[in-house]
Amino acid sequence: MLHLHHGSHCIRAGGLPERVAGHRLPPGHDVRPHDRRFMSSAVSSFLVIGLMSMMIPLCHVFGGLIAVCLLMGLFDGCFICIMAPIAFELVGSQNVSQAIGFLLGMMSVPMTVGPPIAGFLRDRLGSYDVAFYLAGIPPIIGGAVLCLIPWVEARRKRKEAQTAADTTEKMLESKSGARDGADGEVKAEDPESVI
């Protein structure tokens, strides 16, 4: 049975690995943001945070709850560590501060609205279980969306390469057409031209 006085231990158990992970993880945190390992650490952070949120109601032993809090804190610290490089990669150096501010602002909405909703669900259903299950869904969806970013980026680069190739081809056609016209007939000069 979990007692109320154990809550401070859970908060410490989540905060310690978060602090450690923020300074030490991911291994080789100087990895370039477009590297697949970098994106996979972001995806795994989201997935583990979501799964650990969903695991909280399943913990009936205090040691299990501590283990869940340790893992959740570790991967939350990893997410905080890689949040800025991901924002830099997605929006560039000019807009990175606005992107991080927007991201933190968006994160504040569920953190502000979530506890009253969890209390409402507790009052209606008599348990916090549904609130924890619902709290795990957004990080898992966020991880799934992050999985799509490399695919979208590759598709965008293919379109840019195709557009550049088409533009080059049109320029070459127009130059060859101008040369053919210059070799064949001499064009009459425009009478309204000043030069």
SERO-4910 file (N, C-alpha, C, O; in steps of 0.05 Angstrom, whole numbers):
BEGIN
 pado doro    nc1    nc2    nc3   cac1   cac2   cac3    cc1    cc2    cc3    oc1    oc2    oc3
  Met    A     17    -24      0      0      0      0     18     25      0     37     27     15
  Leu    A     11     44    -17     27     69    -18     15     89      1     -9     93      2
  His    A     33    102     16     24    122     35     30    150     25     48    153      8
  Leu    A     16    170     35     20    197     26     47    208     32     58    224     17
  His    A     60    199     55     86    210     62    108    200     44    131    210     46
  His    A    102    182     26    122    172      7    123    190    -18    141    186    -35
  Gly    A    106    209    -21    105    226    -45    131    242    -49    140    245    -72
  Ser    A    143    251    -27    168    267    -31    190    249    -42    208    259    -56
  His    A    190    223    -35    211    205    -46    207    201    -76    227    199    -90
  Cys    A    182    201    -85    177    198   -113    186    222   -129    197    220   -151
  Ile    A    181    246   -117    190    270   -131    220    271   -132    231    278   -153
  Arg    A    234    263   -111    263    262   -111    273    241   -131    292    246   -145
  Ala    A    259    219   -133    267    197   -151    264    206   -180    279    197   -197
  Gly    A    245    223   -186    242    233   -213    261    256   -219    270    259   -242
  Gly    A    267    273   -199    283    296   -203    313    290   -206    327    303   -222
  Leu    A    323    271   -191    351    264   -193    360    255   -220    379    266   -231
  Pro    A    347    235   -232    356    227   -259    351    248   -280    366    250   -300
  Glu    A    331    265   -276    326    287   -295    350    306   -295    359    315   -316
  Arg    A    360    312   -271    383    330   -269    408    317   -281    423    330   -295
  Val    A    412    291   -276    435    277   -287    433    276   -317    452    281   -331
  Ala    A    409    268   -327    405    265   -356    408    292   -370    418    293   -393
  Gly    A    400    313   -357    403    340   -370    431    348   -375    437    364   -392
  His    A    450    336   -359    478    343   -361    494    322   -376    515    329   -388
  Arg    A    485    297   -375    501    276   -386    490    261   -410    505    247   -424
  Leu    A    465    263   -415    452    248   -437    444    267   -459    440    291   -453
  Pro    A    440    259   -483    445    232   -493    475    229   -497    490    248   -500
  Pro    A    485    204   -497    514    200   -500    523    212   -526    511    207   -547
  Gly    A    544    228   -525    553    242   -549    533    263   -557    525    265   -580
  His    A    526    280   -537    505    300   -543    514    321   -563    499    339   -570
  Asp    A    539    319   -573    548    336   -594    542    325   -622    552    335   -642
  Val    A    526    304   -623    518    291   -648    502    312   -664    486    327   -652
  Arg    A    506    312   -690    491    331   -707    461    325   -705    453    302   -705
  Pro    A    444    346   -703    415    342   -700    402    325   -722    382    312   -717
  His    A    412    326   -747    399    311   -768    407    281   -768    397    266   -784
  Asp    A    425    274   -749    433    246   -746    409    230   -736    394    239   -719
  Arg    A    406    206   -746    384    188   -739    384    181   -709    363    178   -697
  Arg    A    408    178   -698    410    172   -669    399    194   -652    386    189   -632
  Phe    A    403    218   -661    393    242   -647    363    241   -646    350    245   -625
  Met    A    351    237   -669    321    237   -671    310    213   -657    288    215   -645
  Ser    A    324    191   -658    313    167   -644    314    171   -614    297    159   -600
  Ser    A    333    186   -603    334    191   -574    310    209   -566    299    206   -545
  Ala    A    302    227   -584    279    244   -578    254    227   -579    236    230   -561
  Val    A    251    210   -598    228    193   -601    226    174   -577    205    171   -565
  Ser    A    249    161   -570    248    143   -547    242    157   -521    229    146   -504
  Ser    A    251    182   -518    244    198   -494    214    201   -492    203    197   -471
  Phe    A    202    210   -514    173    214   -513    158    187   -507    139    187   -491
  Leu    A    166    166   -521    152    141   -517    155    131   -488    135    121   -477
  Val    A    179    133   -477    183    123   -449    168    141   -430    156    130   -411
  Ile    A    168    167   -434    153    185   -416    123    178   -417    110    176   -396
  Gly    A    112    173   -441     84    166   -443     78    139   -430     58    136   -416
  Leu    A     95    119   -435     91     93   -423     93     93   -393     78     80   -379
  Met    A    112    108   -383    116    109   -354     92    124   -341     84    116   -318
  Ser    A     81    144   -354     57    156   -343     34    136   -341     19    137   -322
  Met    A     32    119   -361     11     99   -361     16     77   -341     -2     63   -333
  Met    A     41     73   -334     48     52   -315     43     59   -286     42     42   -269
  Ile    A     40     85   -280     37     94   -252     13     80   -238     17     71   -216
  Pro    A    -10     78   -251    -32     65   -237    -27     35   -233    -40     23   -216
  Leu    A     -9     23   -248     -4     -5   -245     16    -12   -222     20    -35   -216
  Cys    A     28      9   -211     47      5   -189     33      2   -163     21     21   -153
  His    A     33    -22   -151     21    -26   -125     41    -29   -103     34    -31    -80
  Val    A     67    -29   -110     88    -31    -91    105     -5    -94    109      5   -116
  Phe    A    114      6    -71    128     31    -72    154     29    -88    161     49   -102
  Gly    A    168      7    -88    192      4   -104    186      6   -133    203     17   -148
  Gly    A    164     -4   -142    156     -2   -170    151     27   -178    158     35   -200
  Leu    A    138     41   -160    133     70   -166    159     86   -168    162    103   -185
  Ile    A    178     79   -150    204     93   -151    218     86   -178    229    104   -190
  Ala    A    217     61   -186    229     54   -212    217     69   -235    231     78   -253
  Val    A    190     71   -235    176     86   -256    185    115   -256    190    127   -276
  Cys    A    186    127   -232    194    155   -229    223    159   -238    229    180   -251
  Leu    A    241    140   -232    269    142   -241    271    142   -271    284    159   -283
  Leu    A    257    123   -284    257    122   -313    245    147   -326    255    158   -345
  Met    A    223    155   -314    209    179   -325    227    204   -323    229    220   -341
  Gly    A    240    207   -300    258    230   -296    282    229   -314    291    249   -325
  Leu    A    293    205   -318    316    201   -336    310    210   -364    325    225   -377
  Phe    A    287    200   -375    280    207   -402    269    235   -405    271    247   -427
  Asp    A    258    246   -384    250    274   -385    274    292   -387    274    312   -401
  Gly    A    295    286   -371    320    301   -373    333    299   -401    344    318   -411
  Cys    A    331    275   -413    341    271   -440    326    289   -460    338    301   -477
  Phe    A    300    290   -456    283    307   -474    290    336   -471    293    351   -491
  Ile    A    293    345   -446    300    373   -441    328    380   -454    332    402   -464
  Cys    A    346    360   -453    373    364   -463    373    367   -494    389    383   -505
  Ile    A    355    353   -507    355    354   -537    334    372   -549    331    373   -573
  Met    A    319    386   -531    297    403   -542    309    426   -558    298    432   -580
  Ala    A    329    439   -548    341    462   -563    353    454   -590    348    468   -610
  Pro    A    370    433   -591    380    425   -617    359    418   -638    362    423   -661
  Ile    A    337    405   -628    316    398   -647    303    423   -658    297    426   -682
  Ala    A    298    443   -640    286    468   -648    304    482   -668    295    494   -688
  Phe    A    330    482   -662    350    494   -680    350    481   -707    351    495   -728
  Glu    A    348    455   -708    348    441   -734    323    447   -750    324    449   -774
  Leu    A    300    449   -736    275    452   -750    270    481   -760    260    484   -782
  Val    A    278    501   -745    272    529   -753    296    546   -759    292    568   -769
  Gly    A    320    537   -753    344    552   -760    352    570   -737    337    573   -717
  Ser    A    375    582   -739    387    598   -717    372    624   -712    372    634   -690
  Gln    A    359    635   -733    345    661   -729    321    659   -712    314    677   -697
  Asn    A    307    636   -714    281    633   -700    281    614   -677    260    606   -666
  Val    A    305    604   -669    306    583   -648    295    593   -621    282    578   -607
  Ser    A    301    618   -614    291    628   -588    260    629   -588    248    623   -568
  Gln    A    249    638   -610    220    639   -611    208    611   -611    187    606   -599
  Ala    A    221    592   -624    211    565   -625    212    552   -598    192    538   -590
  Ile    A    233    556   -583    235    545   -556    214    558   -538    201    545   -522
  Gly    A    211    584   -540    190    598   -525    162    588   -531    146    584   -513
  Phe    A    157    584   -557    131    573   -565    127    545   -554    106    538   -544
  Leu    A    148    529   -555    147    501   -546    141    501   -516    124    485   -506
  Leu    A    156    517   -500    151    518   -471    123    529   -465    111    520   -446
  Gly    A    114    548   -481     87    559   -477     66    538   -482     46    536   -468
  Met    A     70    522   -503     51    500   -509     52    478   -488     32    466   -482
  Met    A     76    473   -476     78    453   -455     65    463   -430     56    446   -414
  Ser    A     63    489   -426     50    499   -401     20    495   -401      8    494   -379
  Val    A      8    493   -424    -21    490   -425    -30    464   -412    -47    465   -394
  Pro    A    -20    441   -421    -28    416   -407    -19    414   -378    -32    402   -361
  Met    A      4    427   -372     13    426   -344     -5    443   -326     -6    438   -302
  Thr    A    -18    463   -337    -35    480   -321    -64    469   -320    -77    469   -299
  Val    A    -73    459   -343   -100    449   -345   -103    420   -335   -124    411   -326
  Gly    A    -81    404   -337    -82    376   -330    -90    369   -302   -108    353   -298
  Pro    A    -78    382   -281    -86    375   -254   -116    380   -247   -128    363   -235
  Pro    A   -128    402   -256   -157    404   -250   -173    383   -265   -193    374   -254
  Ile    A   -165    376   -289   -179    355   -304   -176    328   -290   -195    313   -287
  Ala    A   -152    323   -280   -147    298   -265   -164    298   -240   -175    277   -233
  Gly    A   -166    320   -226   -183    322   -202   -212    317   -209   -227    304   -194
  Phe    A   -221    328   -231   -249    324   -240   -254    295   -246   -274    284   -238
  Leu    A   -235    282   -260   -238    253   -266   -238    237   -240   -252    217   -238
  Arg    A   -221    245   -221   -220    231   -195   -247    233   -181   -257    214   -169
  Asp    A   -259    257   -181   -285    261   -168   -307    245   -182   -324    234   -168
  Arg    A   -306    243   -208   -327    229   -223   -323    198   -222   -342    183   -219
  Leu    A   -298    189   -225   -293    161   -227   -282    147   -202   -282    123   -200
  Gly    A   -274    164   -183   -264    153   -157   -235    143   -159   -225    131   -140
  Ser    A   -221    148   -180   -193    139   -183   -178    158   -202   -190    170   -220
  Tyr    A   -152    160   -199   -135    175   -217   -126    159   -240   -111    169   -257
  Asp    A   -133    134   -242   -122    116   -262   -127    126   -291   -108    127   -307
  Val    A   -151    135   -297   -157    145   -324   -141    170   -330   -132    173   -353
  Ala    A   -137    187   -310   -121    211   -314    -92    204   -322    -81    217   -340
  Phe    A    -81    184   -309    -53    176   -316    -52    163   -344    -34    168   -359
  Tyr    A    -72    147   -350    -73    135   -377    -76    156   -398    -62    155   -419
  Leu    A    -93    176   -394    -96    198   -413    -71    215   -415    -65    226   -436
  Ala    A    -57    219   -392    -33    235   -393    -10    222   -409      8    236   -418
  Gly    A    -11    196   -412      9    182   -428      5    183   -457     24    178   -473
  Ile    A    -19    189   -466    -25    189   -495    -11    212   -510      1    206   -531
  Pro    A    -11    237   -501      2    258   -517     32    254   -522     41    259   -544
  Pro    A     48    245   -502     76    240   -509     80    218   -530     98    220   -546
  Ile    A     63    198   -528     66    176   -548     59    187   -576     72    180   -596
  Ile    A     38    203   -578     31    215   -604     54    234   -613     60    235   -637
  Gly    A     65    249   -594     88    267   -601    111    251   -612    124    260   -631
  Gly    A    117    228   -600    139    211   -610    133    201   -638    150    199   -655
  Ala    A    107    194   -643    100    185   -670    103    207   -690    112    202   -713
  Val    A     96    231   -683     99    254   -701    128    260   -706    136    266   -729
  Leu    A    145    257   -686    174    261   -690    185    240   -709    205    246   -723
  Cys    A    174    216   -710    183    196   -728    178    205   -757    193    196   -775
  Leu    A    159    222   -762    152    231   -789    171    253   -799    172    257   -823
  Ile    A    185    267   -781    201    290   -789    223    282   -809    225    296   -829
  Pro    A    238    261   -805    259    254   -825    246    248   -853    257    256   -873
  Trp    A    223    235   -853    209    229   -878    201    255   -892    204    258   -916
  Val    A    189    273   -877    180    299   -888    204    315   -898    203    327   -920
  Glu    A    226    315   -883    250    329   -891    262    318   -917    270    333   -934
  Ala    A    263    291   -919    273    279   -943    255    285   -967    265    289   -989
  Arg    A    230    285   -963    211    292   -985    214    321   -994    214    326  -1018
  Arg    A    218    339   -975    222    367   -981    248    371   -997    249    386  -1017
  Lys    A    270    357   -989    295    359  -1004    293    348  -1032    305    358  -1050
  Arg    A    277    326  -1035    273    315  -1062    259    335  -1080    266    338  -1103
  Lys    A    238    349  -1069    224    369  -1084    242    392  -1092    240    402  -1114
  Glu    A    258    401  -1073    277    423  -1079    297    415  -1101    303    431  -1118
  Ala    A    307    390  -1099    326    381  -1119    312    379  -1147    324    386  -1167
  Gln    A    287    370  -1147    272    368  -1172    267    395  -1184    270    400  -1208
  Thr    A    260    414  -1167    255    442  -1176    280    454  -1187    280    467  -1207
  Ala    A    303    450  -1173    328    460  -1183    336    448  -1209    346    462  -1227
  Ala    A    331    422  -1212    338    409  -1238    320    419  -1260    330    424  -1282
  Asp    A    294    423  -1255    276    434  -1275    284    462  -1283    283    469  -1306
  Thr    A    292    478  -1263    300    506  -1269    325    506  -1286    327    522  -1305
  Thr    A    344    489  -1279    369    488  -1295    363    479  -1323    375    489  -1343
  Glu    A    346    459  -1326    339    449  -1353    326    471  -1369    332    474  -1393
  Lys    A    308    487  -1358    294    509  -1372    314    530  -1380    312    542  -1402
  Met    A    333    536  -1362    353    556  -1368    370    547  -1391    377    563  -1409
  Leu    A    378    522  -1392    395    512  -1413    379    512  -1440    391    518  -1461
  Glu    A    353    505  -1439    337    506  -1463    334    534  -1474    336    539  -1498
  Ser    A    330    553  -1455    327    581  -1465    353    592  -1476    353    607  -1495
  Lys    A    376    584  -1464    402    593  -1475    407    581  -1502    417    595  -1521
  Ser    A    401    555  -1505    406    543  -1531    387    554  -1552    394    556  -1576
  Gly    A    362    561  -1544    344    573  -1563    353    601  -1571    349    609  -1594
  Ala    A    365    616  -1553    375    643  -1560    399    641  -1578    402    657  -1597
  Arg    A    416    621  -1574    439    617  -1592    430    609  -1620    441    619  -1640
  Asp    A    411    591  -1622    401    583  -1648    389    607  -1663    393    610  -1687
  Gly    A    375    624  -1649    363    648  -1661    385    667  -1670    382    680  -1691
  Ala    A    406    670  -1655    428    688  -1661    444    678  -1685    454    694  -1701
  Asp    A    447    652  -1688    462    640  -1711    446    643  -1737    458    647  -1758
  Gly    A    420    639  -1736    404    639  -1760    398    667  -1770    411    676  -1788
  Glu    A    378    680  -1759    369    706  -1769    379    728  -1750    383    724  -1726
  Val    A    384    751  -1762    390    774  -1746    364    788  -1739    349    795  -1757
  Lys    A    359    792  -1713    334    803  -1705    335    833  -1709    355    846  -1704
  Ala    A    312    844  -1717    310    873  -1720    310    885  -1692    298    875  -1674
  Glu    A    324    907  -1690    325    920  -1664    299    934  -1658    285    943  -1677
  Asp    A    293    936  -1633    269    949  -1624    271    979  -1630    290    992  -1621
  Pro    A    252    990  -1646    254   1019  -1653    251   1037  -1629    260   1060  -1630
  Glu    A    238   1028  -1608    234   1045  -1585    257   1044  -1566    257   1059  -1546
  Ser    A    276   1028  -1571    299   1026  -1553    317   1050  -1555    321   1061  -1576
  Val    A    326   1059  -1532    342   1083  -1531    371   1076  -1537    387   1093  -1547
  Ile    A    379   1052  -1531    407   1044  -1534    410   1029  -1560    433   1021  -1567
***
